Amino acid sequence: MHGCVLTARGQTIERLAEMIGGQLAGPVVDRTNLAGLWDFELQWSSSYDTSTGQDYPPVEAALAEQLGLKLERGKSLQEFLVVEHVESPTPN
C-alpha cells in the first residue's frame, strides 16, 4: 500500500486539523464544534488509482469515509509572523 497513515490517541479535532493542514497547501481550521479528546486513524494518499486499488484515497475522501468529516475550502483570518529585516551575525 502507498500513502500516509495518521494514528492518534487522545487528540482534539483542532489538533487533527493542524496535522492535516501540514499535508495540504494551506491551513485547516476546525469548525466542527466537537469537544473532547478522540482516538482516530486516517489513511490517505495524494493520488488514488482506482484501476489498481492499491493506493489510499485522497485526504478529502479519507476524512469523509473514515472519520465522517467534511473538508471544505473557505476563507479565515490567520495570524502569521512577518520577518522584515535580517542581519548577518557579527564575528566573535
N, CA, C and O atoms as CSV, one atom per row, in Angstrom:
chain,resi,resn,atom,element,x,y,z
A,1,MET,N,N,0.837,-1.184,0.000
A,1,MET,CA,C,0.000,0.000,0.000
A,1,MET,C,C,0.884,1.252,0.000
A,1,MET,O,O,1.947,1.278,0.620
A,2,HIS,N,N,0.430,2.270,-0.698
A,2,HIS,CA,C,1.129,3.545,-0.731
A,2,HIS,C,C,0.243,4.582,-0.074
A,2,HIS,O,O,-0.970,4.595,-0.287
A,3,GLY,N,N,0.835,5.443,0.716
A,3,GLY,CA,C,0.045,6.503,1.308
A,3,GLY,C,C,0.538,6.890,2.677
A,3,GLY,O,O,1.595,6.456,3.136
A,4,CYS,N,N,-0.260,7.718,3.314
A,4,CYS,CA,C,0.041,8.228,4.643
A,4,CYS,C,C,-0.919,7.607,5.640
A,4,CYS,O,O,-2.092,7.392,5.333
A,5,VAL,N,N,-0.423,7.322,6.824
A,5,VAL,CA,C,-1.255,6.803,7.901
A,5,VAL,C,C,-1.030,7.684,9.117
A,5,VAL,O,O,0.106,7.877,9.548
A,6,LEU,N,N,-2.099,8.213,9.664
A,6,LEU,CA,C,-2.043,9.041,10.854
A,6,LEU,C,C,-2.848,8.344,11.939
A,6,LEU,O,O,-4.063,8.186,11.817
A,7,THR,N,N,-2.169,7.930,12.998
A,7,THR,CA,C,-2.821,7.311,14.137
A,7,THR,C,C,-2.621,8.230,15.328
A,7,THR,O,O,-1.493,8.611,15.644
A,8,ALA,N,N,-3.711,8.586,15.989
A,8,ALA,CA,C,-3.622,9.498,17.126
A,8,ALA,C,C,-4.510,8.996,18.252
A,8,ALA,O,O,-5.581,8.437,18.013
A,9,ARG,N,N,-4.064,9.198,19.456
A,9,ARG,CA,C,-4.818,8.824,20.649
A,9,ARG,C,C,-4.956,10.055,21.541
A,9,ARG,O,O,-3.979,10.756,21.803
A,10,GLY,N,N,-6.167,10.306,21.997
A,10,GLY,CA,C,-6.410,11.404,22.911
A,10,GLY,C,C,-6.089,12.766,22.341
A,10,GLY,O,O,-5.462,13.590,23.007
A,11,GLN,N,N,-6.520,13.014,21.089
A,11,GLN,CA,C,-6.246,14.294,20.431
A,11,GLN,C,C,-7.553,15.043,20.178
A,11,GLN,O,O,-8.614,14.435,20.044
A,12,THR,N,N,-7.460,16.358,20.116
A,12,THR,CA,C,-8.625,17.171,19.782
A,12,THR,C,C,-8.806,17.208,18.265
A,12,THR,O,O,-7.884,16.903,17.508
A,13,ILE,N,N,-9.995,17.584,17.841
A,13,ILE,CA,C,-10.239,17.751,16.406
A,13,ILE,C,C,-9.424,18.931,15.884
A,13,ILE,O,O,-8.996,18.929,14.730
A,14,GLU,N,N,-9.209,19.926,16.719
A,14,GLU,CA,C,-8.360,21.054,16.318
A,14,GLU,C,C,-6.942,20.576,15.994
A,14,GLU,O,O,-6.333,21.039,15.030
A,15,ARG,N,N,-6.424,19.655,16.797
A,15,ARG,CA,C,-5.085,19.108,16.537
A,15,ARG,C,C,-5.075,18.304,15.249
A,15,ARG,O,O,-4.109,18.364,14.489
A,16,LEU,N,N,-6.147,17.545,14.994
A,16,LEU,CA,C,-6.265,16.818,13.720
A,16,LEU,C,C,-6.205,17.804,12.558
A,16,LEU,O,O,-5.516,17.554,11.569
A,17,ALA,N,N,-6.918,18.919,12.669
A,17,ALA,CA,C,-6.910,19.939,11.612
A,17,ALA,C,C,-5.499,20.466,11.372
A,17,ALA,O,O,-5.092,20.664,10.226
A,18,GLU,N,N,-4.754,20.691,12.449
A,18,GLU,CA,C,-3.374,21.164,12.313
A,18,GLU,C,C,-2.507,20.139,11.592
A,18,GLU,O,O,-1.711,20.493,10.723
A,19,MET,N,N,-2.664,18.860,11.958
A,19,MET,CA,C,-1.860,17.809,11.332
A,19,MET,C,C,-2.196,17.660,9.851
A,19,MET,O,O,-1.298,17.490,9.027
A,20,ILE,N,N,-3.472,17.722,9.508
A,20,ILE,CA,C,-3.891,17.618,8.105
A,20,ILE,C,C,-3.416,18.846,7.336
A,20,ILE,O,O,-2.994,18.730,6.185
A,21,GLY,N,N,-3.480,20.018,7.959
A,21,GLY,CA,C,-3.016,21.246,7.315
A,21,GLY,C,C,-1.557,21.169,6.915
A,21,GLY,O,O,-1.147,21.782,5.930
A,22,GLY,N,N,-0.769,20.418,7.676
A,22,GLY,CA,C,0.638,20.242,7.335
A,22,GLY,C,C,0.839,19.435,6.062
A,22,GLY,O,O,1.905,19.496,5.450
A,23,GLN,N,N,-0.172,18.682,5.661
A,23,GLN,CA,C,-0.097,17.857,4.458
A,23,GLN,C,C,-0.693,18.556,3.233
A,23,GLN,O,O,-0.488,18.108,2.105
A,24,LEU,N,N,-1.420,19.638,3.446
A,24,LEU,CA,C,-2.090,20.344,2.356
A,24,LEU,C,C,-1.388,21.656,2.048
A,24,LEU,O,O,-0.430,22.033,2.724
A,25,ALA,N,N,-1.867,22.344,1.033
A,25,ALA,CA,C,-1.231,23.588,0.597
A,25,ALA,C,C,-1.601,24.778,1.468
A,25,ALA,O,O,-1.116,25.883,1.223
A,26,GLY,N,N,-2.438,24.590,2.471
A,26,GLY,CA,C,-2.833,25.696,3.322
A,26,GLY,C,C,-3.347,25.201,4.654
A,26,GLY,O,O,-3.459,23.995,4.875
A,27,PRO,N,N,-3.659,26.127,5.541
A,27,PRO,CA,C,-4.120,25.734,6.868
A,27,PRO,C,C,-5.513,25.112,6.832
A,27,PRO,O,O,-6.307,25.376,5.929
A,28,VAL,N,N,-5.789,24.285,7.831
A,28,VAL,CA,C,-7.111,23.698,8.016
A,28,VAL,C,C,-7.635,24.214,9.344
A,28,VAL,O,O,-6.949,24.121,10.362
A,29,VAL,N,N,-8.845,24.756,9.344
A,29,VAL,CA,C,-9.458,25.336,10.535
A,29,VAL,C,C,-10.580,24.418,11.005
A,29,VAL,O,O,-11.431,24.010,10.215
A,30,ASP,N,N,-10.574,24.098,12.293
A,30,ASP,CA,C,-11.614,23.253,12.880
A,30,ASP,C,C,-12.869,24.086,13.131
A,30,ASP,O,O,-12.858,25.011,13.944
A,31,ARG,N,N,-13.942,23.754,12.434
A,31,ARG,CA,C,-15.231,24.414,12.657
A,31,ARG,C,C,-16.305,23.391,13.009
A,31,ARG,O,O,-17.490,23.625,12.774
A,32,THR,N,N,-15.892,22.258,13.573
A,32,THR,CA,C,-16.827,21.180,13.886
A,32,THR,C,C,-17.575,21.403,15.196
A,32,THR,O,O,-18.669,20.867,15.376
A,33,ASN,N,N,-17.006,22.184,16.112
A,33,ASN,CA,C,-17.554,22.363,17.459
A,33,ASN,C,C,-17.583,21.054,18.238
A,33,ASN,O,O,-18.364,20.914,19.179
A,34,LEU,N,N,-16.740,20.090,17.858
A,34,LEU,CA,C,-16.630,18.832,18.595
A,34,LEU,C,C,-15.604,19.008,19.705
A,34,LEU,O,O,-14.442,19.320,19.442
A,35,ALA,N,N,-16.032,18.810,20.937
A,35,ALA,CA,C,-15.131,18.956,22.084
A,35,ALA,C,C,-14.622,17.587,22.512
A,35,ALA,O,O,-15.138,16.552,22.092
A,36,GLY,N,N,-13.609,17.607,23.348
A,36,GLY,CA,C,-13.112,16.367,23.918
A,36,GLY,C,C,-11.892,15.836,23.194
A,36,GLY,O,O,-11.389,16.432,22.242
A,37,LEU,N,N,-11.433,14.687,23.685
A,37,LEU,CA,C,-10.267,14.023,23.112
A,37,LEU,C,C,-10.719,12.792,22.349
A,37,LEU,O,O,-11.629,12.085,22.782
A,38,TRP,N,N,-10.089,12.538,21.221
A,38,TRP,CA,C,-10.517,11.483,20.306
A,38,TRP,C,C,-9.349,10.592,19.924
A,38,TRP,O,O,-8.203,11.038,19.871
A,39,ASP,N,N,-9.649,9.327,19.660
A,39,ASP,CA,C,-8.696,8.385,19.079
A,39,ASP,C,C,-9.113,8.188,17.634
A,39,ASP,O,O,-10.295,7.979,17.361
A,40,PHE,N,N,-8.177,8.249,16.709
A,40,PHE,CA,C,-8.532,8.042,15.309
A,40,PHE,C,C,-7.342,7.544,14.508
A,40,PHE,O,O,-6.186,7.714,14.894
A,41,GLU,N,N,-7.662,6.929,13.392
A,41,GLU,CA,C,-6.655,6.537,12.405
A,41,GLU,C,C,-7.168,6.988,11.055
A,41,GLU,O,O,-8.328,6.759,10.713
A,42,LEU,N,N,-6.310,7.624,10.297
A,42,LEU,CA,C,-6.661,8.130,8.978
A,42,LEU,C,C,-5.607,7.669,7.982
A,42,LEU,O,O,-4.407,7.809,8.223
A,43,GLN,N,N,-6.062,7.121,6.870
A,43,GLN,CA,C,-5.158,6.642,5.814
A,43,GLN,C,C,-5.526,7.353,4.518
A,43,GLN,O,O,-6.676,7.310,4.082
A,44,TRP,N,N,-4.542,8.008,3.904
A,44,TRP,CA,C,-4.815,8.735,2.668
A,44,TRP,C,C,-3.576,8.798,1.800
A,44,TRP,O,O,-2.473,8.448,2.219
A,45,SER,N,N,-3.794,9.260,0.563
A,45,SER,CA,C,-2.724,9.441,-0.403
A,45,SER,C,C,-2.999,10.706,-1.190
A,45,SER,O,O,-4.132,11.185,-1.233
A,46,SER,N,N,-1.970,11.243,-1.810
A,46,SER,CA,C,-2.173,12.417,-2.658
A,46,SER,C,C,-2.715,12.019,-4.021
A,46,SER,O,O,-3.173,12.877,-4.775
A,47,SER,N,N,-2.669,10.737,-4.348
A,47,SER,CA,C,-3.244,10.259,-5.610
A,47,SER,C,C,-3.903,8.911,-5.376
A,47,SER,O,O,-3.482,8.148,-4.506
A,48,TYR,N,N,-4.932,8.620,-6.152
A,48,TYR,CA,C,-5.667,7.365,-5.992
A,48,TYR,C,C,-5.935,6.777,-7.373
A,48,TYR,O,O,-6.588,7.407,-8.204
A,49,ASP,N,N,-5.444,5.601,-7.610
A,49,ASP,CA,C,-5.636,4.916,-8.886
A,49,ASP,C,C,-6.660,3.806,-8.676
A,49,ASP,O,O,-6.353,2.775,-8.078
A,50,THR,N,N,-7.886,4.024,-9.173
A,50,THR,CA,C,-8.950,3.046,-8.957
A,50,THR,C,C,-8.722,1.762,-9.746
A,50,THR,O,O,-9.324,0.736,-9.431
A,51,SER,N,N,-7.868,1.797,-10.762
A,51,SER,CA,C,-7.634,0.582,-11.547
A,51,SER,C,C,-6.831,-0.451,-10.756
A,51,SER,O,O,-7.034,-1.654,-10.921
A,52,THR,N,N,-5.919,0.016,-9.897
A,52,THR,CA,C,-5.127,-0.927,-9.110
A,52,THR,C,C,-5.690,-1.113,-7.710
A,52,THR,O,O,-5.526,-2.177,-7.113
A,53,GLY,N,N,-6.358,-0.076,-7.174
A,53,GLY,CA,C,-6.899,-0.142,-5.830
A,53,GLY,C,C,-5.828,-0.257,-4.758
A,53,GLY,O,O,-6.134,-0.632,-3.627
A,54,GLN,N,N,-4.588,0.054,-5.083
A,54,GLN,CA,C,-3.502,-0.122,-4.128
A,54,GLN,C,C,-3.203,1.125,-3.309
A,54,GLN,O,O,-2.587,1.031,-2.247
A,55,ASP,N,N,-3.620,2.266,-3.774
A,55,ASP,CA,C,-3.336,3.493,-3.037
A,55,ASP,C,C,-4.522,3.873,-2.163
A,55,ASP,O,O,-5.657,3.476,-2.425
A,56,TYR,N,N,-4.245,4.636,-1.135
A,56,TYR,CA,C,-5.289,5.174,-0.282
A,56,TYR,C,C,-6.018,6.287,-1.037
A,56,TYR,O,O,-5.495,6.811,-2.020
A,57,PRO,N,N,-7.217,6.650,-0.587
A,57,PRO,CA,C,-7.949,7.745,-1.239
A,57,PRO,C,C,-7.308,9.093,-0.912
A,57,PRO,O,O,-6.489,9.181,0.003
A,58,PRO,N,N,-7.675,10.147,-1.652
A,58,PRO,CA,C,-7.182,11.493,-1.327
A,58,PRO,C,C,-7.647,11.888,0.077
A,58,PRO,O,O,-8.615,11.327,0.590
A,59,VAL,N,N,-6.969,12.835,0.689
A,59,VAL,CA,C,-7.258,13.200,2.078
A,59,VAL,C,C,-8.707,13.645,2.277
A,59,VAL,O,O,-9.310,13.323,3.301
A,60,GLU,N,N,-9.278,14.380,1.318
A,60,GLU,CA,C,-10.663,14.836,1.450
A,60,GLU,C,C,-11.619,13.653,1.544
A,60,GLU,O,O,-12.516,13.638,2.388
A,61,ALA,N,N,-11.426,12.661,0.675
A,61,ALA,CA,C,-12.268,11.464,0.683
A,61,ALA,C,C,-12.014,10.625,1.931
A,61,ALA,O,O,-12.953,10.070,2.502
A,62,ALA,N,N,-10.768,10.526,2.356
A,62,ALA,CA,C,-10.430,9.744,3.544
A,62,ALA,C,C,-11.099,10.332,4.785
A,62,ALA,O,O,-11.627,9.587,5.611
A,63,LEU,N,N,-11.082,11.650,4.924
A,63,LEU,CA,C,-11.740,12.286,6.067
A,63,LEU,C,C,-13.228,11.965,6.091
A,63,LEU,O,O,-13.786,11.671,7.148
A,64,ALA,N,N,-13.867,12.023,4.930
A,64,ALA,CA,C,-15.308,11.740,4.847
A,64,ALA,C,C,-15.604,10.269,5.106
A,64,ALA,O,O,-16.478,9.940,5.908
A,65,GLU,N,N,-14.883,9.390,4.432
A,65,GLU,CA,C,-15.157,7.953,4.517
A,65,GLU,C,C,-14.759,7.352,5.863
A,65,GLU,O,O,-15.488,6.523,6.410
A,66,GLN,N,N,-13.618,7.758,6.396
A,66,GLN,CA,C,-13.073,7.107,7.579
A,66,GLN,C,C,-13.460,7.785,8.890
A,66,GLN,O,O,-13.564,7.120,9.921
A,67,LEU,N,N,-13.677,9.103,8.863
A,67,LEU,CA,C,-13.975,9.825,10.100
A,67,LEU,C,C,-15.313,10.565,10.060
A,67,LEU,O,O,-15.754,11.094,11.080
A,68,GLY,N,N,-15.959,10.607,8.901
A,68,GLY,CA,C,-17.236,11.311,8.797
A,68,GLY,C,C,-17.096,12.820,8.850
A,68,GLY,O,O,-18.042,13.517,9.218
A,69,LEU,N,N,-15.927,13.337,8.485
A,69,LEU,CA,C,-15.669,14.775,8.493
A,69,LEU,C,C,-15.579,15.291,7.068
A,69,LEU,O,O,-15.097,14.593,6.176
A,70,LYS,N,N,-16.045,16.518,6.858
A,70,LYS,CA,C,-16.030,17.105,5.521
A,70,LYS,C,C,-15.027,18.253,5.491
A,70,LYS,O,O,-15.050,19.134,6.351
A,71,LEU,N,N,-14.154,18.234,4.498
A,71,LEU,CA,C,-13.166,19.281,4.312
A,71,LEU,C,C,-13.690,20.223,3.238
A,71,LEU,O,O,-13.926,19.807,2.103
A,72,GLU,N,N,-13.873,21.497,3.596
A,72,GLU,CA,C,-14.385,22.493,2.653
A,72,GLU,C,C,-13.404,23.636,2.519
A,72,GLU,O,O,-12.777,24.050,3.495
A,73,ARG,N,N,-13.275,24.145,1.305
A,73,ARG,CA,C,-12.431,25.321,1.087
A,73,ARG,C,C,-13.206,26.559,1.543
A,73,ARG,O,O,-14.419,26.652,1.359
A,74,GLY,N,N,-12.490,27.493,2.131
A,74,GLY,CA,C,-13.116,28.723,2.592
A,74,GLY,C,C,-12.059,29.733,2.964
A,74,GLY,O,O,-10.866,29.523,2.748
A,75,LYS,N,N,-12.517,30.829,3.526
A,75,LYS,CA,C,-11.609,31.886,3.957
A,75,LYS,C,C,-11.693,32.022,5.467
A,75,LYS,O,O,-12.749,31.837,6.072
A,76,SER,N,N,-10.550,32.350,6.060
A,76,SER,CA,C,-10.478,32.508,7.501
A,76,SER,C,C,-9.349,33.473,7.834
A,76,SER,O,O,-8.340,33.523,7.131
A,77,LEU,N,N,-9.521,34.234,8.900
A,77,LEU,CA,C,-8.446,35.100,9.360
A,77,LEU,C,C,-7.364,34.239,9.982
A,77,LEU,O,O,-7.660,33.329,10.756
A,78,GLN,N,N,-6.121,34.516,9.653
A,78,GLN,CA,C,-4.998,33.735,10.165
A,78,GLN,C,C,-3.937,34.673,10.698
A,78,GLN,O,O,-3.693,35.734,10.124
A,79,GLU,N,N,-3.303,34.286,11.796
A,79,GLU,CA,C,-2.155,35.012,12.310
A,79,GLU,C,C,-0.902,34.437,11.662
A,79,GLU,O,O,-0.819,33.233,11.417
A,80,PHE,N,N,0.070,35.299,11.386
A,80,PHE,CA,C,1.335,34.830,10.845
A,80,PHE,C,C,2.436,35.792,11.231
A,80,PHE,O,O,2.179,36.941,11.593
A,81,LEU,N,N,3.652,35.318,11.152
A,81,LEU,CA,C,4.831,36.085,11.524
A,81,LEU,C,C,5.470,36.664,10.261
A,81,LEU,O,O,5.651,35.964,9.265
A,82,VAL,N,N,5.804,37.939,10.321
A,82,VAL,CA,C,6.464,38.609,9.201
A,82,VAL,C,C,7.864,39.020,9.642
A,82,VAL,O,O,8.017,39.732,10.634
A,83,VAL,N,N,8.884,38.577,8.911
A,83,VAL,CA,C,10.267,38.983,9.177
A,83,VAL,C,C,10.568,40.132,8.228
A,83,VAL,O,O,10.579,39.963,7.009
A,84,GLU,N,N,10.814,41.310,8.810
A,84,GLU,CA,C,11.028,42.499,7.992
A,84,GLU,C,C,12.496,42.796,7.732
A,84,GLU,O,O,12.821,43.522,6.793
A,85,HIS,N,N,13.391,42.243,8.552
A,85,HIS,CA,C,14.791,42.580,8.398
A,85,HIS,C,C,15.646,41.433,8.968
A,85,HIS,O,O,15.317,40.854,10.004
A,86,VAL,N,N,16.724,41.127,8.284
A,86,VAL,CA,C,17.658,40.102,8.743
A,86,VAL,C,C,19.069,40.648,8.591
A,86,VAL,O,O,19.403,41.248,7.570
A,87,GLU,N,N,19.901,40.436,9.618
A,87,GLU,CA,C,21.293,40.851,9.563
A,87,GLU,C,C,22.181,39.640,9.758
A,87,GLU,O,O,21.822,38.708,10.477
A,88,SER,N,N,23.330,39.652,9.122
A,88,SER,CA,C,24.315,38.587,9.324
A,88,SER,C,C,24.872,38.699,10.740
A,88,SER,O,O,25.024,39.805,11.258
A,89,PRO,N,N,25.180,37.559,11.371
A,89,PRO,CA,C,25.751,37.627,12.723
A,89,PRO,C,C,27.143,38.249,12.697
A,89,PRO,O,O,27.879,38.111,11.719
A,90,THR,N,N,27.492,38.929,13.777
A,90,THR,CA,C,28.830,39.529,13.888
A,90,THR,C,C,29.813,38.459,14.331
A,90,THR,O,O,29.450,37.576,15.107
A,91,PRO,N,N,31.066,38.519,13.849
A,91,PRO,CA,C,32.068,37.522,14.268
A,91,PRO,C,C,32.368,37.661,15.750
A,91,PRO,O,O,32.256,38.750,16.314
A,92,ASN,N,N,32.746,36.563,16.376
A,92,ASN,CA,C,33.087,36.579,17.820
A,92,ASN,C,C,34.432,37.177,18.061
A,92,ASN,O,O,34.871,37.267,19.208
